[in-house]
Amino acid sequence: MEDRAAAHKSDYSDELYISWEVVRMLWPANSPDLNMIEPCWFYMKVETTKKGAIYSDTELRAVWVKCWEELPQWRIQAWIERIIEHIKQVILLEGGNHYKEGRLKGQLKQRVH
């Protein structure tokens, strides 16, 4: 899933999508609550830097791959399930820009990452 933000856009990816006839979905930019992978990046950063920053590319790659492979299924499921409520809110607001990311009103704070 891409939101066409500058960090996700390049001439190379545009050419690749065109050559493979990939049609991109319209997706709101900067919508971490609507993107199931976003909590994963924060979780992995915390998990992989518990012993301090890693400066070796080789070590960094190995640590991130290990963290990815050991990612608990229950955690992934929690991230997926949270999306449903956020999508309901966006629909309720008819896609307007009044949606506030984060915990829903009255919802107890739950640590999922």
Chimera marker file (.cmm) of the C-alpha trace (Angstrom):
<marker_set name="trace">
<marker id="1" x="0.000" y="0.000" z="0.000" r="1" g="1" b="0" radius="0.5"/>
<marker id="2" x="1.385" y="3.387" z="-0.974" r="1" g="1" b="0" radius="0.5"/>
<marker id="3" x="-0.016" y="6.813" z="-0.246" r="1" g="1" b="0" radius="0.5"/>
<marker id="4" x="2.095" y="8.497" z="-2.953" r="1" g="1" b="0" radius="0.5"/>
<marker id="5" x="3.930" y="10.491" z="-0.296" r="1" g="1" b="0" radius="0.5"/>
<marker id="6" x="7.320" y="11.780" z="-1.414" r="1" g="1" b="0" radius="0.5"/>
<marker id="7" x="9.137" y="9.042" z="0.521" r="1" g="1" b="0" radius="0.5"/>
<marker id="8" x="7.190" y="6.386" z="-1.420" r="1" g="1" b="0" radius="0.5"/>
<marker id="9" x="7.421" y="7.936" z="-4.876" r="1" g="1" b="0" radius="0.5"/>
<marker id="10" x="10.227" y="7.652" z="-7.370" r="1" g="1" b="0" radius="0.5"/>
<marker id="11" x="10.609" y="7.768" z="-11.140" r="1" g="1" b="0" radius="0.5"/>
<marker id="12" x="11.716" y="4.129" z="-11.025" r="1" g="1" b="0" radius="0.5"/>
<marker id="13" x="8.579" y="2.949" z="-9.201" r="1" g="1" b="0" radius="0.5"/>
<marker id="14" x="6.378" y="4.969" z="-11.574" r="1" g="1" b="0" radius="0.5"/>
<marker id="15" x="8.034" y="3.312" z="-14.583" r="1" g="1" b="0" radius="0.5"/>
<marker id="16" x="7.732" y="-0.111" z="-12.980" r="1" g="1" b="0" radius="0.5"/>
<marker id="17" x="4.024" y="0.292" z="-12.237" r="1" g="1" b="0" radius="0.5"/>
<marker id="18" x="3.358" y="1.571" z="-15.748" r="1" g="1" b="0" radius="0.5"/>
<marker id="19" x="5.274" y="-1.302" z="-17.378" r="1" g="1" b="0" radius="0.5"/>
<marker id="20" x="3.356" y="-3.885" z="-15.302" r="1" g="1" b="0" radius="0.5"/>
<marker id="21" x="0.061" y="-2.011" z="-15.807" r="1" g="1" b="0" radius="0.5"/>
<marker id="22" x="-0.453" y="-1.705" z="-12.046" r="1" g="1" b="0" radius="0.5"/>
<marker id="23" x="-3.377" y="0.553" z="-11.210" r="1" g="1" b="0" radius="0.5"/>
<marker id="24" x="-2.852" y="2.339" z="-7.927" r="1" g="1" b="0" radius="0.5"/>
<marker id="25" x="-5.695" y="2.859" z="-5.510" r="1" g="1" b="0" radius="0.5"/>
<marker id="26" x="-6.474" y="6.336" z="-4.287" r="1" g="1" b="0" radius="0.5"/>
<marker id="27" x="-5.278" y="6.390" z="-0.706" r="1" g="1" b="0" radius="0.5"/>
<marker id="28" x="-5.081" y="9.338" z="1.644" r="1" g="1" b="0" radius="0.5"/>
<marker id="29" x="-1.547" y="10.547" z="2.280" r="1" g="1" b="0" radius="0.5"/>
<marker id="30" x="-0.190" y="10.553" z="5.807" r="1" g="1" b="0" radius="0.5"/>
<marker id="31" x="-2.831" y="8.235" z="7.281" r="1" g="1" b="0" radius="0.5"/>
<marker id="32" x="-0.985" y="5.969" z="9.712" r="1" g="1" b="0" radius="0.5"/>
<marker id="33" x="-4.203" y="4.867" z="11.424" r="1" g="1" b="0" radius="0.5"/>
<marker id="34" x="-5.458" y="3.506" z="8.087" r="1" g="1" b="0" radius="0.5"/>
<marker id="35" x="-2.258" y="1.688" z="7.259" r="1" g="1" b="0" radius="0.5"/>
<marker id="36" x="-1.803" y="-1.715" z="8.886" r="1" g="1" b="0" radius="0.5"/>
<marker id="37" x="1.988" y="-1.711" z="8.571" r="1" g="1" b="0" radius="0.5"/>
<marker id="38" x="2.660" y="1.586" z="10.399" r="1" g="1" b="0" radius="0.5"/>
<marker id="39" x="2.549" y="0.222" z="13.986" r="1" g="1" b="0" radius="0.5"/>
<marker id="40" x="4.950" y="-2.500" z="12.888" r="1" g="1" b="0" radius="0.5"/>
<marker id="41" x="7.714" y="-0.021" z="12.045" r="1" g="1" b="0" radius="0.5"/>
<marker id="42" x="7.521" y="1.587" z="15.499" r="1" g="1" b="0" radius="0.5"/>
<marker id="43" x="7.466" y="-1.805" z="17.209" r="1" g="1" b="0" radius="0.5"/>
<marker id="44" x="10.461" y="-3.045" z="15.225" r="1" g="1" b="0" radius="0.5"/>
<marker id="45" x="12.438" y="0.135" z="15.903" r="1" g="1" b="0" radius="0.5"/>
<marker id="46" x="11.868" y="-0.250" z="19.647" r="1" g="1" b="0" radius="0.5"/>
<marker id="47" x="12.684" y="-3.966" z="19.594" r="1" g="1" b="0" radius="0.5"/>
<marker id="48" x="15.836" y="-3.603" z="17.506" r="1" g="1" b="0" radius="0.5"/>
<marker id="49" x="17.314" y="-0.690" z="19.459" r="1" g="1" b="0" radius="0.5"/>
<marker id="50" x="16.818" y="-1.954" z="23.026" r="1" g="1" b="0" radius="0.5"/>
<marker id="51" x="20.575" y="-2.414" z="23.355" r="1" g="1" b="0" radius="0.5"/>
<marker id="52" x="21.358" y="0.872" z="21.620" r="1" g="1" b="0" radius="0.5"/>
<marker id="53" x="21.701" y="2.080" z="18.058" r="1" g="1" b="0" radius="0.5"/>
<marker id="54" x="23.162" y="-0.236" z="15.431" r="1" g="1" b="0" radius="0.5"/>
<marker id="55" x="25.700" y="1.304" z="13.066" r="1" g="1" b="0" radius="0.5"/>
<marker id="56" x="26.731" y="-1.672" z="10.967" r="1" g="1" b="0" radius="0.5"/>
<marker id="57" x="24.584" y="-2.215" z="7.866" r="1" g="1" b="0" radius="0.5"/>
<marker id="58" x="25.166" y="-5.960" z="8.054" r="1" g="1" b="0" radius="0.5"/>
<marker id="59" x="24.199" y="-6.182" z="11.721" r="1" g="1" b="0" radius="0.5"/>
<marker id="60" x="21.223" y="-3.877" z="11.208" r="1" g="1" b="0" radius="0.5"/>
<marker id="61" x="19.863" y="-6.022" z="8.400" r="1" g="1" b="0" radius="0.5"/>
<marker id="62" x="20.317" y="-9.217" z="10.436" r="1" g="1" b="0" radius="0.5"/>
<marker id="63" x="18.606" y="-7.748" z="13.511" r="1" g="1" b="0" radius="0.5"/>
<marker id="64" x="15.645" y="-6.409" z="11.513" r="1" g="1" b="0" radius="0.5"/>
<marker id="65" x="15.174" y="-9.679" z="9.617" r="1" g="1" b="0" radius="0.5"/>
<marker id="66" x="15.268" y="-11.621" z="12.900" r="1" g="1" b="0" radius="0.5"/>
<marker id="67" x="12.743" y="-9.224" z="14.483" r="1" g="1" b="0" radius="0.5"/>
<marker id="68" x="10.454" y="-9.553" z="11.440" r="1" g="1" b="0" radius="0.5"/>
<marker id="69" x="10.623" y="-13.346" z="11.505" r="1" g="1" b="0" radius="0.5"/>
<marker id="70" x="9.851" y="-13.441" z="15.249" r="1" g="1" b="0" radius="0.5"/>
<marker id="71" x="6.959" y="-10.977" z="15.072" r="1" g="1" b="0" radius="0.5"/>
<marker id="72" x="4.115" y="-12.552" z="17.093" r="1" g="1" b="0" radius="0.5"/>
<marker id="73" x="0.947" y="-13.326" z="15.152" r="1" g="1" b="0" radius="0.5"/>
<marker id="74" x="-1.264" y="-11.969" z="17.951" r="1" g="1" b="0" radius="0.5"/>
<marker id="75" x="0.410" y="-8.574" z="17.583" r="1" g="1" b="0" radius="0.5"/>
<marker id="76" x="-0.106" y="-8.527" z="13.820" r="1" g="1" b="0" radius="0.5"/>
<marker id="77" x="-3.768" y="-9.458" z="14.330" r="1" g="1" b="0" radius="0.5"/>
<marker id="78" x="-4.245" y="-6.599" z="16.832" r="1" g="1" b="0" radius="0.5"/>
<marker id="79" x="-2.863" y="-4.106" z="14.309" r="1" g="1" b="0" radius="0.5"/>
<marker id="80" x="-5.219" y="-5.417" z="11.630" r="1" g="1" b="0" radius="0.5"/>
<marker id="81" x="-8.273" y="-5.356" z="13.888" r="1" g="1" b="0" radius="0.5"/>
<marker id="82" x="-7.723" y="-1.718" z="14.887" r="1" g="1" b="0" radius="0.5"/>
<marker id="83" x="-8.143" y="-0.637" z="11.271" r="1" g="1" b="0" radius="0.5"/>
<marker id="84" x="-11.837" y="-1.580" z="11.184" r="1" g="1" b="0" radius="0.5"/>
<marker id="85" x="-12.862" y="1.055" z="13.730" r="1" g="1" b="0" radius="0.5"/>
<marker id="86" x="-10.748" y="3.749" z="12.112" r="1" g="1" b="0" radius="0.5"/>
<marker id="87" x="-12.260" y="3.054" z="8.689" r="1" g="1" b="0" radius="0.5"/>
<marker id="88" x="-15.758" y="3.265" z="10.217" r="1" g="1" b="0" radius="0.5"/>
<marker id="89" x="-14.886" y="6.730" z="11.556" r="1" g="1" b="0" radius="0.5"/>
<marker id="90" x="-13.611" y="7.918" z="8.164" r="1" g="1" b="0" radius="0.5"/>
<marker id="91" x="-16.829" y="6.666" z="6.519" r="1" g="1" b="0" radius="0.5"/>
<marker id="92" x="-18.940" y="8.345" z="9.219" r="1" g="1" b="0" radius="0.5"/>
<marker id="93" x="-17.160" y="11.632" z="8.470" r="1" g="1" b="0" radius="0.5"/>
<marker id="94" x="-17.700" y="11.036" z="4.736" r="1" g="1" b="0" radius="0.5"/>
<marker id="95" x="-13.961" y="11.240" z="4.155" r="1" g="1" b="0" radius="0.5"/>
<marker id="96" x="-13.722" y="14.744" z="5.570" r="1" g="1" b="0" radius="0.5"/>
<marker id="97" x="-10.605" y="16.023" z="7.244" r="1" g="1" b="0" radius="0.5"/>
<marker id="98" x="-12.098" y="16.061" z="10.743" r="1" g="1" b="0" radius="0.5"/>
<marker id="99" x="-10.822" y="12.585" z="11.527" r="1" g="1" b="0" radius="0.5"/>
<marker id="100" x="-8.387" y="12.580" z="14.439" r="1" g="1" b="0" radius="0.5"/>
<marker id="101" x="-5.848" y="9.795" z="14.338" r="1" g="1" b="0" radius="0.5"/>
<marker id="102" x="-5.159" y="7.770" z="17.424" r="1" g="1" b="0" radius="0.5"/>
<marker id="103" x="-7.346" y="6.247" z="20.101" r="1" g="1" b="0" radius="0.5"/>
<marker id="104" x="-11.090" y="6.627" z="19.550" r="1" g="1" b="0" radius="0.5"/>
<marker id="105" x="-13.116" y="8.665" z="22.054" r="1" g="1" b="0" radius="0.5"/>
<marker id="106" x="-13.908" y="6.588" z="25.143" r="1" g="1" b="0" radius="0.5"/>
<marker id="107" x="-11.599" y="3.779" z="24.049" r="1" g="1" b="0" radius="0.5"/>
<marker id="108" x="-9.246" y="2.502" z="26.705" r="1" g="1" b="0" radius="0.5"/>
<marker id="109" x="-5.566" y="2.816" z="26.012" r="1" g="1" b="0" radius="0.5"/>
<marker id="110" x="-4.203" y="-0.516" z="24.841" r="1" g="1" b="0" radius="0.5"/>
<marker id="111" x="-0.593" y="-1.107" z="24.064" r="1" g="1" b="0" radius="0.5"/>
<marker id="112" x="-0.381" y="-3.044" z="20.813" r="1" g="1" b="0" radius="0.5"/>
<marker id="113" x="3.202" y="-2.196" z="19.942" r="1" g="1" b="0" radius="0.5"/>
<link id1="1" id2="2" r="1" g="1" b="0" radius="0.2"/>
<link id1="2" id2="3" r="1" g="1" b="0" radius="0.2"/>
<link id1="3" id2="4" r="1" g="1" b="0" radius="0.2"/>
<link id1="4" id2="5" r="1" g="1" b="0" radius="0.2"/>
<link id1="5" id2="6" r="1" g="1" b="0" radius="0.2"/>
<link id1="6" id2="7" r="1" g="1" b="0" radius="0.2"/>
<link id1="7" id2="8" r="1" g="1" b="0" radius="0.2"/>
<link id1="8" id2="9" r="1" g="1" b="0" radius="0.2"/>
<link id1="9" id2="10" r="1" g="1" b="0" radius="0.2"/>
<link id1="10" id2="11" r="1" g="1" b="0" radius="0.2"/>
<link id1="11" id2="12" r="1" g="1" b="0" radius="0.2"/>
<link id1="12" id2="13" r="1" g="1" b="0" radius="0.2"/>
<link id1="13" id2="14" r="1" g="1" b="0" radius="0.2"/>
<link id1="14" id2="15" r="1" g="1" b="0" radius="0.2"/>
<link id1="15" id2="16" r="1" g="1" b="0" radius="0.2"/>
<link id1="16" id2="17" r="1" g="1" b="0" radius="0.2"/>
<link id1="17" id2="18" r="1" g="1" b="0" radius="0.2"/>
<link id1="18" id2="19" r="1" g="1" b="0" radius="0.2"/>
<link id1="19" id2="20" r="1" g="1" b="0" radius="0.2"/>
<link id1="20" id2="21" r="1" g="1" b="0" radius="0.2"/>
<link id1="21" id2="22" r="1" g="1" b="0" radius="0.2"/>
<link id1="22" id2="23" r="1" g="1" b="0" radius="0.2"/>
<link id1="23" id2="24" r="1" g="1" b="0" radius="0.2"/>
<link id1="24" id2="25" r="1" g="1" b="0" radius="0.2"/>
<link id1="25" id2="26" r="1" g="1" b="0" radius="0.2"/>
<link id1="26" id2="27" r="1" g="1" b="0" radius="0.2"/>
<link id1="27" id2="28" r="1" g="1" b="0" radius="0.2"/>
<link id1="28" id2="29" r="1" g="1" b="0" radius="0.2"/>
<link id1="29" id2="30" r="1" g="1" b="0" radius="0.2"/>
<link id1="30" id2="31" r="1" g="1" b="0" radius="0.2"/>
<link id1="31" id2="32" r="1" g="1" b="0" radius="0.2"/>
<link id1="32" id2="33" r="1" g="1" b="0" radius="0.2"/>
<link id1="33" id2="34" r="1" g="1" b="0" radius="0.2"/>
<link id1="34" id2="35" r="1" g="1" b="0" radius="0.2"/>
<link id1="35" id2="36" r="1" g="1" b="0" radius="0.2"/>
<link id1="36" id2="37" r="1" g="1" b="0" radius="0.2"/>
<link id1="37" id2="38" r="1" g="1" b="0" radius="0.2"/>
<link id1="38" id2="39" r="1" g="1" b="0" radius="0.2"/>
<link id1="39" id2="40" r="1" g="1" b="0" radius="0.2"/>
<link id1="40" id2="41" r="1" g="1" b="0" radius="0.2"/>
<link id1="41" id2="42" r="1" g="1" b="0" radius="0.2"/>
<link id1="42" id2="43" r="1" g="1" b="0" radius="0.2"/>
<link id1="43" id2="44" r="1" g="1" b="0" radius="0.2"/>
<link id1="44" id2="45" r="1" g="1" b="0" radius="0.2"/>
<link id1="45" id2="46" r="1" g="1" b="0" radius="0.2"/>
<link id1="46" id2="47" r="1" g="1" b="0" radius="0.2"/>
<link id1="47" id2="48" r="1" g="1" b="0" radius="0.2"/>
<link id1="48" id2="49" r="1" g="1" b="0" radius="0.2"/>
<link id1="49" id2="50" r="1" g="1" b="0" radius="0.2"/>
<link id1="50" id2="51" r="1" g="1" b="0" radius="0.2"/>
<link id1="51" id2="52" r="1" g="1" b="0" radius="0.2"/>
<link id1="52" id2="53" r="1" g="1" b="0" radius="0.2"/>
<link id1="53" id2="54" r="1" g="1" b="0" radius="0.2"/>
<link id1="54" id2="55" r="1" g="1" b="0" radius="0.2"/>
<link id1="55" id2="56" r="1" g="1" b="0" radius="0.2"/>
<link id1="56" id2="57" r="1" g="1" b="0" radius="0.2"/>
<link id1="57" id2="58" r="1" g="1" b="0" radius="0.2"/>
<link id1="58" id2="59" r="1" g="1" b="0" radius="0.2"/>
<link id1="59" id2="60" r="1" g="1" b="0" radius="0.2"/>
<link id1="60" id2="61" r="1" g="1" b="0" radius="0.2"/>
<link id1="61" id2="62" r="1" g="1" b="0" radius="0.2"/>
<link id1="62" id2="63" r="1" g="1" b="0" radius="0.2"/>
<link id1="63" id2="64" r="1" g="1" b="0" radius="0.2"/>
<link id1="64" id2="65" r="1" g="1" b="0" radius="0.2"/>
<link id1="65" id2="66" r="1" g="1" b="0" radius="0.2"/>
<link id1="66" id2="67" r="1" g="1" b="0" radius="0.2"/>
<link id1="67" id2="68" r="1" g="1" b="0" radius="0.2"/>
<link id1="68" id2="69" r="1" g="1" b="0" radius="0.2"/>
<link id1="69" id2="70" r="1" g="1" b="0" radius="0.2"/>
<link id1="70" id2="71" r="1" g="1" b="0" radius="0.2"/>
<link id1="71" id2="72" r="1" g="1" b="0" radius="0.2"/>
<link id1="72" id2="73" r="1" g="1" b="0" radius="0.2"/>
<link id1="73" id2="74" r="1" g="1" b="0" radius="0.2"/>
<link id1="74" id2="75" r="1" g="1" b="0" radius="0.2"/>
<link id1="75" id2="76" r="1" g="1" b="0" radius="0.2"/>
<link id1="76" id2="77" r="1" g="1" b="0" radius="0.2"/>
<link id1="77" id2="78" r="1" g="1" b="0" radius="0.2"/>
<link id1="78" id2="79" r="1" g="1" b="0" radius="0.2"/>
<link id1="79" id2="80" r="1" g="1" b="0" radius="0.2"/>
<link id1="80" id2="81" r="1" g="1" b="0" radius="0.2"/>
<link id1="81" id2="82" r="1" g="1" b="0" radius="0.2"/>
<link id1="82" id2="83" r="1" g="1" b="0" radius="0.2"/>
<link id1="83" id2="84" r="1" g="1" b="0" radius="0.2"/>
<link id1="84" id2="85" r="1" g="1" b="0" radius="0.2"/>
<link id1="85" id2="86" r="1" g="1" b="0" radius="0.2"/>
<link id1="86" id2="87" r="1" g="1" b="0" radius="0.2"/>
<link id1="87" id2="88" r="1" g="1" b="0" radius="0.2"/>
<link id1="88" id2="89" r="1" g="1" b="0" radius="0.2"/>
<link id1="89" id2="90" r="1" g="1" b="0" radius="0.2"/>
<link id1="90" id2="91" r="1" g="1" b="0" radius="0.2"/>
<link id1="91" id2="92" r="1" g="1" b="0" radius="0.2"/>
<link id1="92" id2="93" r="1" g="1" b="0" radius="0.2"/>
<link id1="93" id2="94" r="1" g="1" b="0" radius="0.2"/>
<link id1="94" id2="95" r="1" g="1" b="0" radius="0.2"/>
<link id1="95" id2="96" r="1" g="1" b="0" radius="0.2"/>
<link id1="96" id2="97" r="1" g="1" b="0" radius="0.2"/>
<link id1="97" id2="98" r="1" g="1" b="0" radius="0.2"/>
<link id1="98" id2="99" r="1" g="1" b="0" radius="0.2"/>
<link id1="99" id2="100" r="1" g="1" b="0" radius="0.2"/>
<link id1="100" id2="101" r="1" g="1" b="0" radius="0.2"/>
<link id1="101" id2="102" r="1" g="1" b="0" radius="0.2"/>
<link id1="102" id2="103" r="1" g="1" b="0" radius="0.2"/>
<link id1="103" id2="104" r="1" g="1" b="0" radius="0.2"/>
<link id1="104" id2="105" r="1" g="1" b="0" radius="0.2"/>
<link id1="105" id2="106" r="1" g="1" b="0" radius="0.2"/>
<link id1="106" id2="107" r="1" g="1" b="0" radius="0.2"/>
<link id1="107" id2="108" r="1" g="1" b="0" radius="0.2"/>
<link id1="108" id2="109" r="1" g="1" b="0" radius="0.2"/>
<link id1="109" id2="110" r="1" g="1" b="0" radius="0.2"/>
<link id1="110" id2="111" r="1" g="1" b="0" radius="0.2"/>
<link id1="111" id2="112" r="1" g="1" b="0" radius="0.2"/>
<link id1="112" id2="113" r="1" g="1" b="0" radius="0.2"/>
</marker_set>
